[in-house]
Amino acid sequence: MNYKKLGSSDLNISTIAMGTMTWGQQNSLEEAFEQMDYAYDKGVNIFDSAELYPVPPAADTQGETSRILGQWVKSKKIRDKVIIADKIVGRSQMNWFRKDGKETRLNTSQIEFALDRTLKNLDMDFVDLYQVHWPDRSINTFSGLEYEHIETEDSISIEETLSALDALIKKGKIRYIGLSNETAWGTSQFLKIASEKNMSKIISIQNPYNLLNRSFEVGLSEISIRENVGLLAYSPLAAGILTGKYFDGKMPKGSRMALFGNRYPRYKTLHAETAAKKYHEVASKHGLNPCQMAIKFCEIQKFVSSVIIGQTTMEQLKINLDSMSLKLDEEVIKDINDIQIIYSNPCP
């Protein structure tokens, strides 16, 4: 396994992180334990969860992923050897996330409530990394490059959100803080306010990054490198599109697209499959597994701290983790970049 420092922190994390959103929905506790055992034995030491999980979110399963993760860590007695990352939901209409039944917001009271509930579910005293799952203000959170300005006077200020998180660090409930599904402007504001107000600096950002969506490179990559804010790259296989299992209208039974396809508009664009097939041709030309090539391409980027993989089967997990031993030479990178020029970010 390879390891990197996460941003400006002292967290030495594996460059493959384990995604957990299927546990408690598509995967049972026993299956999740098997996956974690295998990944941990291979050197994975960072596990990424969220109060939203499992996905799709529902009132009767909310928090189950965290409970499964916490039970595994406790059974192995390895709390000091693993990095636990968690996330608080942004502004949404999922009012069952709040004890008072109101809209979720990134204000002080909701952040405190969400973290305490997560810590109870995990059966832990603190989380190593606590991330804002998406902003309180209105932006294209899960698809699209276009920015349509909508002035929302009641948006919770970034300063209030950061102040609440900073206070929880001082209380020892959080070690570090990060963002997710954030823009270059939002990231820069968190950094600016932290510097001006002498509050805790964000160390990471968890955004999508894969061969079909390299939009992070446009502006956020420079911020990531210059400000030492590491990318935790999610969806490295573009919600499974890059695996090839959905090519030519195929819809494998039990797959996420078959079960919850309406949740993934980002990867149902005009040129998504055409571009994915071109990347498969590159992998075939160089004798590479296309999934491993896609994951490795993400891992080797300077701004990437770790690539978050998702899996429902042990076979998928083993293939993904074996990307660690892969080497991508200059010709492979050139072929990949040649396709990016023709099919530039078909799934932003």
C-alpha positions in Angstrom: 0.0 0.0 0.0 1.1 3.6 -0.6 0.6 6.4 1.9 0.5 10.2 1.9 0.0 12.9 4.4 -3.5 14.2 4.2 -3.2 17.9 3.5 -1.4 19.9 6.2 -2.3 17.3 8.9 -0.2 14.7 10.6 -2.6 11.9 9.3 -0.6 9.4 7.2 -3.4 7.8 5.1 -3.4 5.0 2.6 -3.8 6.3 -1.0 -6.8 3.9 -1.3 -9.6 4.7 1.1 -12.6 2.5 1.8 -16.0 3.9 0.9 -18.9 2.6 3.0 -22.2 3.8 1.7 -23.5 0.3 0.7 -23.2 -1.1 4.3 -26.6 -1.5 5.9 -28.4 -1.4 2.5 -26.8 -3.5 -0.2 -24.3 -5.1 2.1 -25.0 -6.9 5.4 -22.9 -6.5 8.6 -21.1 -9.8 7.8 -20.3 -8.7 4.3 -19.0 -5.3 5.5 -16.8 -7.0 8.1 -15.3 -9.3 5.4 -14.6 -6.3 3.2 -13.0 -4.3 6.0 -10.9 -7.3 7.2 -9.5 -7.7 3.7 -8.9 -4.0 3.0 -7.2 -3.5 6.4 -4.9 -6.5 5.8 -3.9 -4.9 2.5 -2.9 -1.7 4.3 -6.1 0.5 4.0 -6.3 2.6 7.1 -8.9 5.3 6.2 -12.6 4.6 6.2 -15.1 7.2 4.9 -18.6 7.3 6.2 -21.4 9.9 6.6 -24.5 10.5 8.6 -26.4 10.2 5.3 -25.3 6.5 4.8 -26.4 4.0 3.7 -27.4 5.3 0.3 -30.1 5.9 -0.8 -30.9 7.6 2.5 -33.9 6.6 4.5 -35.2 7.2 8.0 -35.2 3.6 8.9 -31.6 2.9 7.9 -30.0 6.2 8.7 -26.8 5.7 10.7 -26.5 2.0 10.1 -23.3 2.4 8.1 -21.7 4.2 11.0 -22.9 1.6 13.5 -21.4 -1.2 11.4 -18.1 0.6 11.0 -17.9 1.3 14.7 -18.7 -2.3 15.6 -15.9 -3.5 13.4 -13.3 -1.1 14.7 -14.2 -2.1 18.3 -14.1 -5.8 17.6 -10.6 -5.4 16.1 -9.4 -3.1 18.9 -7.7 -0.9 16.3 -9.1 2.6 17.0 -5.6 4.1 17.2 -4.6 2.5 13.9 -7.4 3.7 11.6 -8.6 7.0 10.3 -12.3 7.5 10.6 -13.8 10.2 8.3 -17.4 11.2 8.5 -19.6 13.9 7.0 -22.6 16.1 8.0 -25.3 16.6 5.5 -25.7 20.0 3.9 -28.9 21.9 3.4 -31.7 19.6 2.3 -35.4 18.8 2.6 -34.6 15.6 4.5 -36.2 16.9 7.7 -36.1 13.5 9.3 -32.4 14.1 9.8 -33.2 16.6 12.5 -34.7 15.9 15.9 -37.0 19.0 15.5 -38.1 18.0 12.0 -36.8 21.1 10.4 -34.6 21.6 7.3 -31.0 20.5 7.8 -28.7 23.5 8.0 -25.0 23.9 8.6 -25.5 26.0 11.7 -24.0 25.5 15.1 -26.9 23.6 16.7 -27.3 21.2 13.8 -23.5 20.5 13.5 -23.3 19.8 17.3 -26.4 17.5 17.1 -25.2 15.7 14.0 -21.7 15.0 15.3 -23.0 13.8 18.7 -25.3 11.4 17.0 -22.6 10.1 14.7 -20.2 9.6 17.6 -23.0 7.6 19.4 -23.5 5.5 16.2 -19.8 4.9 15.9 -19.4 4.3 19.6 -16.3 6.6 19.6 -15.2 9.7 21.4 -14.0 11.5 18.3 -13.6 11.3 14.5 -10.4 12.0 12.8 -11.9 13.9 9.9 -15.3 15.6 9.9 -16.4 16.9 6.5 -19.2 19.2 5.3 -21.0 16.9 2.8 -22.2 19.7 0.6 -22.6 23.5 1.1 -25.5 25.4 2.7 -25.7 27.8 -0.3 -27.3 26.9 -3.6 -24.9 25.4 -6.2 -24.8 22.5 -8.7 -23.8 20.0 -6.0 -24.0 16.6 -7.8 -23.8 17.4 -11.6 -23.1 20.1 -14.1 -20.4 22.7 -14.6 -22.7 25.8 -15.0 -23.0 28.2 -12.1 -26.4 29.9 -11.8 -26.3 32.5 -9.1 -29.2 32.2 -6.7 -29.1 34.7 -3.9 -30.3 33.0 -0.7 -30.3 35.5 2.1 -30.9 32.9 4.7 -27.8 30.8 3.9 -25.7 29.9 6.9 -22.5 31.8 6.6 -19.2 29.9 6.1 -17.9 31.7 9.1 -20.6 30.3 11.4 -20.1 26.8 10.0 -16.3 27.0 10.4 -16.7 28.5 13.9 -18.9 25.6 15.0 -16.4 23.0 13.6 -13.5 24.8 15.2 -15.2 24.7 18.6 -15.7 21.0 18.3 -12.0 20.5 17.5 -11.2 22.4 20.7 -13.5 20.1 22.6 -11.6 17.1 21.3 -14.6 15.6 19.3 -12.9 16.2 15.9 -9.2 16.1 15.0 -9.4 17.8 11.6 -12.1 19.2 9.3 -12.7 19.0 5.5 -15.1 19.8 2.8 -17.0 17.8 0.2 -18.7 18.7 -3.1 -17.3 22.2 -2.8 -16.3 24.8 -5.4 -13.1 26.7 -5.7 -14.8 29.8 -4.3 -16.2 28.0 -1.3 -12.9 26.3 -0.6 -11.0 29.6 -0.8 -13.5 31.2 1.6 -13.0 28.5 4.2 -9.2 29.1 3.9 -9.5 32.8 4.0 -11.8 33.0 7.1 -9.7 30.4 9.0 -6.6 32.6 8.4 -8.3 35.9 9.3 -10.2 34.6 12.3 -7.4 32.3 13.6 -9.7 29.2 13.3 -8.9 25.7 12.2 -7.9 25.2 8.6 -9.5 22.6 6.3 -7.1 19.8 5.4 -9.1 18.0 2.7 -11.8 18.2 0.1 -13.8 15.2 -1.1 -15.0 15.8 -4.7 -15.7 13.5 -7.7 -12.6 12.8 -9.8 -12.3 10.2 -12.5 -11.6 9.8 -16.2 -15.0 11.1 -17.2 -14.9 14.0 -14.8 -11.6 15.8 -14.4 -13.2 19.1 -13.7 -11.3 19.3 -10.4 -8.2 20.0 -12.4 -9.6 23.3 -13.7 -9.4 25.5 -10.6 -9.5 23.4 -7.5 -6.2 21.5 -8.2 -4.1 24.6 -7.9 -5.8 25.5 -4.6 -5.3 21.9 -3.4 -1.6 22.0 -4.1 -0.8 25.6 -3.1 -2.9 25.5 0.1 -2.1 21.8 1.0 -5.7 20.7 0.9 -5.7 17.1 -0.2 -8.3 15.7 -2.5 -10.2 12.6 -1.4 -11.3 11.5 -4.8 -14.7 9.8 -4.9 -16.4 7.9 -7.8 -13.0 6.9 -9.4 -15.0 4.5 -11.6 -17.7 7.0 -12.4 -20.5 5.1 -10.6 -19.5 2.0 -12.4 -19.6 3.4 -15.9 -15.9 2.9 -16.3 -16.1 -0.8 -15.4 -17.9 -1.5 -18.7 -20.7 -3.4 -17.0 -23.3 -1.0 -18.3 -22.1 -0.9 -21.9 -24.6 -1.3 -24.7 -27.7 -1.2 -22.5 -26.6 -3.9 -20.0 -28.1 -3.5 -16.6 -26.7 -6.2 -14.2 -29.1 -7.4 -11.6 -28.4 -6.0 -8.2 -26.1 -3.2 -9.6 -26.5 0.3 -8.2 -27.7 1.6 -11.6 -30.4 -1.2 -11.7 -31.5 -0.4 -8.1 -31.0 3.3 -7.9 -30.2 4.6 -11.4 -32.2 7.8 -11.0 -29.7 8.9 -8.4 -26.9 9.2 -10.9 -27.7 11.8 -13.6 -24.1 12.9 -13.7 -23.1 9.7 -15.5 -26.0 9.5 -18.0 -24.8 12.2 -20.4 -24.5 12.1 -24.2 -20.9 11.0 -24.5 -20.3 9.1 -21.2 -20.4 5.6 -22.7 -18.5 6.6 -25.8 -15.7 8.1 -23.8 -15.7 5.1 -21.4 -15.3 2.7 -24.3 -12.3 4.7 -25.5 -10.6 4.3 -22.2 -11.3 0.6 -22.3 -9.5 0.6 -25.7 -6.5 2.2 -24.0 -6.5 -0.4 -21.3 -6.7 -3.2 -23.8 -3.9 -1.7 -25.9 -1.6 -1.7 -22.9 -2.7 -5.0 -21.4 -4.3 -3.3 -18.3 -7.4 -3.9 -16.3 -9.6 -0.9 -17.1 -10.8 -0.5 -13.5 -7.3 -0.6 -12.2 -6.1 1.9 -14.8 -8.9 4.3 -13.9 -8.1 4.1 -10.2 -4.4 4.4 -10.6 -4.7 7.4 -12.8 -6.5 9.2 -10.0 -4.0 8.0 -7.3 -0.9 9.3 -9.1 -2.2 12.9 -9.4 -0.2 15.3 -7.2 -3.3 16.9 -5.7 -4.9 13.5 -4.8 -4.3 12.3 -1.2 -6.5 9.2 -1.5 -8.9 7.5 -3.8 -12.2 6.3 -2.3 -13.3 3.0 -3.7 -16.7 1.5 -3.4 -17.7 -2.1 -3.7 -20.5 -4.5 -3.0 -18.6 -7.8 -3.7 -15.2 -9.1 -2.6 -14.3 -9.6 -6.2 -14.7 -5.9 -6.9 -12.7 -5.0 -3.8 -9.8 -7.3 -4.7 -9.6 -5.9 -8.3 -9.7 -2.3 -7.0 -7.1 -2.8 -4.4 -4.8 -4.6 -6.8 -4.5 -1.3 -8.7 -1.8 -0.5 -6.1 0.7 -2.6 -8.0 0.0 -1.0 -11.3 2.4 1.3 -13.1 1.2 3.7 -15.8 3.9 4.7 -18.2 4.1 7.9 -20.2 2.4 6.3 -23.3 -0.6 5.2 -21.2 -0.9 8.7 -19.8 -0.6 10.3 -23.2 -3.3 8.0 -24.6 -5.6 8.9 -21.7 -5.0 12.6 -22.1 -5.6 12.3 -25.9 -9.1 11.0 -25.1 -9.7 13.8 -22.6 -9.0 16.4 -25.3 -11.7 14.9 -27.5 -14.2 14.0 -24.8 -13.5 16.7 -22.2 -15.3 16.0 -18.9 -18.4 14.4 -20.4 -19.8 13.8 -16.8 -19.1 17.0 -14.8 
